[in-house]
Amino acid sequence: MTTKLNQKNLQSLGPNVRVPSYDRRGIGQQIAHIGVGGFHRAHQAVYADDLLHLGAGNEWGLCGVGLLEQDARIRDVLLSQDYLYTVVERGAHVEHARVIGSMVNYVFGPGHTEEVIEKLAAEERKIVTLTITEGGYYVHQGTGEFDAQHPDIQHDLAHPGEPVCSFGYLLAALDRRRTRGLAPFTVMSCDNLQGNGDMIQKMLLAFAELRDPKLHNWLVVNCAFPNSMVDRITPATTDEHRALVRDKFGIDDGWPVMCEPFKQWVIEDHFPLGRPAWQEVGAQMTSDVLPYEKMKLRLLNASHQAMCYVGMLLGYQFAHEAMADAQICKLVEQVMEVDVTPLLPVVPGVDLTQYKKTLIERFSNPAIRDQLSRLGTEGSARIPKFVLPSISEQIERGGPIGNLSFVVASWFRYLTGKDDEGRDLPIIDPMSKKLCEAAQAGGKDPANLLSIHEVFSKSLAGSPRFNSELREALASFYDDGARATLAKYTGA
């Protein structure tokens, strides 16, 4: 027997499912979140739910915001469930289910632009958080500057009252607050970017300068953009996950979330209009997020890039399958130990050796079934943020870049769209057409792909050492295949 998930049916769920014990009717919406995907619902919304269970911070409930046409589906599911959904924490040997009640509203941009702008601009709003993916910040990867020529940006400059992108909505709402004499809400990125607060500040202010210099100057003086570091492995929801929630926990949930038990949130404590007491439920408030961010992005996220492309070339679907391959596991360990660790600062309260060991265990968790195709999504944004900075730093200091060059070569080989057995590979990237054409035309010569300066800076693309390492690895992928190349680099 299954029970449809909604507010009315909460008390009908089995005793093995934790449900909200607080009165959701009294929950405020002082936080709006743009980009309600699986990660947000397994991470920030869980911290909010934990606080509400403590009887603290009832005003700090969440209003979800969807700005993409494809967000209509999750809007419809959440609305039908009174914004409730199930989170299942899956360890290697145990699973725990809980229903999250911290989201109490959801607004949808396409066709409802005014409603969303007004929701963001309302005096109640104290914080707007975002998970819009690494590629959503309009950064020209080759220069690190704002991509003012992007079609979304050009549209929103021409039609400021009818925005299509998150930055356009943010500025429309912030401008409305300015004209009403309200202080700006705090803008907090929760994406995997080093200095994510600094990044959104730089890009949003560059956009504001083009849109209205007076708005730009007001934001410079008044708006806060705290940095944060987020971590929780959260695979994309599948029909298999829906069936598990239905069969094991008796819940009919249209969009549950699976995640690992581990979660981490490190936040720069800079919120002029106030904030929830996140520290009461395990978040770490600090004055400097950078060491934590650099550690996580260069070790965890770069390791995901290391395993996913070669893993898909070898025919694997899931992260735990790839990590069960001794050579891929060795590659990940070498990337972390040899190429990345020497670049990391001391991280307060963190034992790096233990952290890396924990990462291997997390990647290997068979219950998570994290898709390699998910980890390989938007390589044009992830490789420049997670992999290339370490290569550049090591070149500057004359350090090792062999393992990370292998990772880039595996991405180049993957971009041809076929694995070593001729099977199609899933390539999900806004630049896929340009990347795939360059990969297929270039073959074992990386020059075509290196010339794409939206991805590679001119200095790195012109580095003789990087070119040499990359050419050697890429030629081996073509001449000897993924398995033999992997064996060569891991000594196995």
Buried (B, 14 or more C-beta within 10 A) or exposed (E): EEBEBEBEBBEEBEEEBBBBEBEBEEBBBBBBBBBBBBBBBBBBBBBBBBBBBEEBBBBBBBBBBBBBEEBEEBBBBBEBBBBBBBBBBBBEEEBBBBBBBBBBBBBBBBEBBEEBBBBBBBEBBBBBBBBBBBBBBBBBBBEEEBBBEBEBBEBBBEEBEEBBBBBBBBBBBBBBBBEEEBBBBBBBBBBBBBBBBBBBBBBBBBBBBBBBEEBBEBBEEEBBBBBBBBBBBBBBBEEEBBEBBBEBBBBBBBBBBBBBBBBBBBBBEBBEBEBBEBEEBEBBBBEEBBBBBBBBBBBBBBBBBBBBBBBBBBEBBBBBBBBEBEBBBBBBBBBBBBBBBEBBEEBEEBEBEEBBEEBBEBBBBBBBBBBBBBBBBBBBBBBBBBBBBBBBBBBEEEBBBBBBBBBBBBBBBBBBBEBBEEEEBBBEBEBBEBBBEBBEEBBBBBEBBBEBBBBBBEEBBEBEEBBEBBBBBBBBBBEBBBBEBBBBBBEE
